[in-house]
Amino acid sequence: MKVMLVKDVYKLGRAGDIKKVADGYGRNFLIPQGFAVLATAGALKQAERVRKQAEIRRTEQNSELKGLADQIQGITVTFAAKAGETGKLYGSITTQDVATAISEQTRFEVKKQQVDMQPIRNLGEFTAYVRLTMDLVPEVKIIVHREGEAQEAAVEEPAEVKASAVDAKPEAEAPAEPAPEA
């Protein structure tokens, strides 16, 4: 089935494009949602007009959301999660969790459909992308650590200093202790 896109569709194309799609996808999703119309001779004549209108609309959206994209670009989201000894999480960090965390930090509602990532099932650092528009896709850094580990990490530095000071004392005392008895 050939359709002409009326609106931008993620991972399919931009408004005004003529695309060949599966019959069910076109008939059951694209056309009822208003994303596309059948690519008839009349629709093909209007393709250029639709492209120009979509370009104007896209430019307006990008200019409006540019500040928000800059704000989201530098965000680091941290999650504490329960994990096994191998670093595998007992649950997972989903797009909903990331969207909620971003919304709390930016005061702008991010929907889970806008977050582009696979569910996180291991400890470590990951990257997610937030699709504000087709052209504005800021990057978000995600850090997943064990529960209680972040607090220990802040305390570890003084503990290491103390351990090195304790290690130095026994070395100084060690030669004095072994006094051979004859």
N, C-alpha and C positions, 0 to 999 in steps of 0.2 A: 504494500500500500504506500503510495506517495502522498506526503503531506507537506504543507507549507507552514513553518513555525510562525506564530503570531507573537510569541514571547520567547525570551531566552530560556532554554531548558538545559540544565546542568548535565554534562557528559553527552549531549546530543547535538546542540548547535545554537546559533543565535537567531533572533527574529528575522524573518525574511528568507531564511535558508529553505531549500527544498530537500527533504530527506526521505529515504525509503526506510520504512519501519515495519515491524511485524504487525499483522492485521489486528491482533488483540490489543497490542500496545496503543495503536492509533485509535481504534474504535472505543476501547474501554477506559483509556486514561487521557491521552493527549487532547482529543476532540471534546469530550465532556468537560474537562477542566479549563478549556478555553486556551490551551497552549498552542493548538494547531487547527488548521482547516484542511479539507481535502484539496489536493493540488490539481484543481480544474483549470481550464483555460482562463477563466475570469480571475481566479485567484493568482495565477502566474503573472497576469498583467499588473496586479497590485503589489507584487513582491518588492519592487524597488521603493515604493512609497512606504511600505511597512518597514523596510530596512532603515530608511531615513528617520522615521518617527522613533524607532527603537534606539537608534544611535543617539538621538537627542535625549530620550528618557534615560538611557544608560549613562550619559555624561552628567546629567543632573544628579542621579543617584550616587555616582562616584564622587562628585564634589561634596555632596552632603555627608557621606560616610567616610571621607578621607581622614578627618580628625579622629574618629572612632577607631579606624584601622591602625593609625599611628599609636593610639592608646593601647590597643590590644597587642600590638606587635611585640612589646617588651615584657609581657606578663610571664611570670613563672608561677605555676600552680603546683602545690605540694600536697601529697596525700599520704597519710599514715595508714598502713594496712597490715593485717595479719598475714604472715607468710611462713612457709615451711623452711626447713634447713637449706634446701636447694635454691631458695629465693622465689619459689612459685607461690603466688597469692592463693589464699583460700577462696577468694571471690574474684572479682575483676573490677577494674575502673572503666566505666562506660562513658559514652558520649554525653549522657545525661549528667553524670557526675562532673565532667569537665565543663559543660555548659553552665551548670549551677555555680561552680567556682568562679568562672569568668564573669558571670552576671553579678556576683557579690563584689568582685574587685572593681568592675567598671561602672556599675549602676546602669548598665544597658542590658536589656533582656536578650540573651543569646539562646536560640532554640537548639535542641539536640540534633536536629536535621542539618544545621549549619556547621556542626563540628565534623571534620573529616578525619577519621582515625579508626583503627581497629581496636577492639577492647584490649585493655592492658591486663596481662595475667602474670607478670613478673616484676620483680624489683628493678629499679634503674631509672634512667633518664629517657624520655620519649618526646616526640614532636607531634603536635596536632595542628591542623589548619582550620581556620574559621572562615567559611565562605560568606562574606557580607554581600558581595555581588560577584559576577563572573570574573571581573577584573581585580577586585580587592579581596585578597586571601591572606590575611596576616597569620603569622606563625606563633604558636604558643608552646612554651617549654613545660613539660610535665615531669615532676620528680616523684617517684614512689619509693617510700622507705618503710622499714618495719615500725610497728607501733612502739613508741618509747625510744626509738633509736636517735631521733633528731635531738632530743634533750640530752642524751648521752654524748652525742658528737660535740656539743658545746662544752661539756664537762671534761671530755677526753684530753684536751690540750693541757690543762693544769695537772691532770693525773699523770701524763707522760713526763712532765717536768719533775714532779715529785718522785716518780719511779727512777729517773736518771740520777737524781740527787741521792736516793737511797742506794742505788747500785754503786755509786762512787765511794760511799763510806765503807762497805765491806771490803772493797779492793784495797783501801788504805789500811784497814785493820788486818787483812789476811796475812801479810808477812809477819806481823807482830805475834799472832796467835800460835803458829806452829813452832813451839819451843821444844826441840828434841831433848828428851830426858836420857841421861846416860846411866 
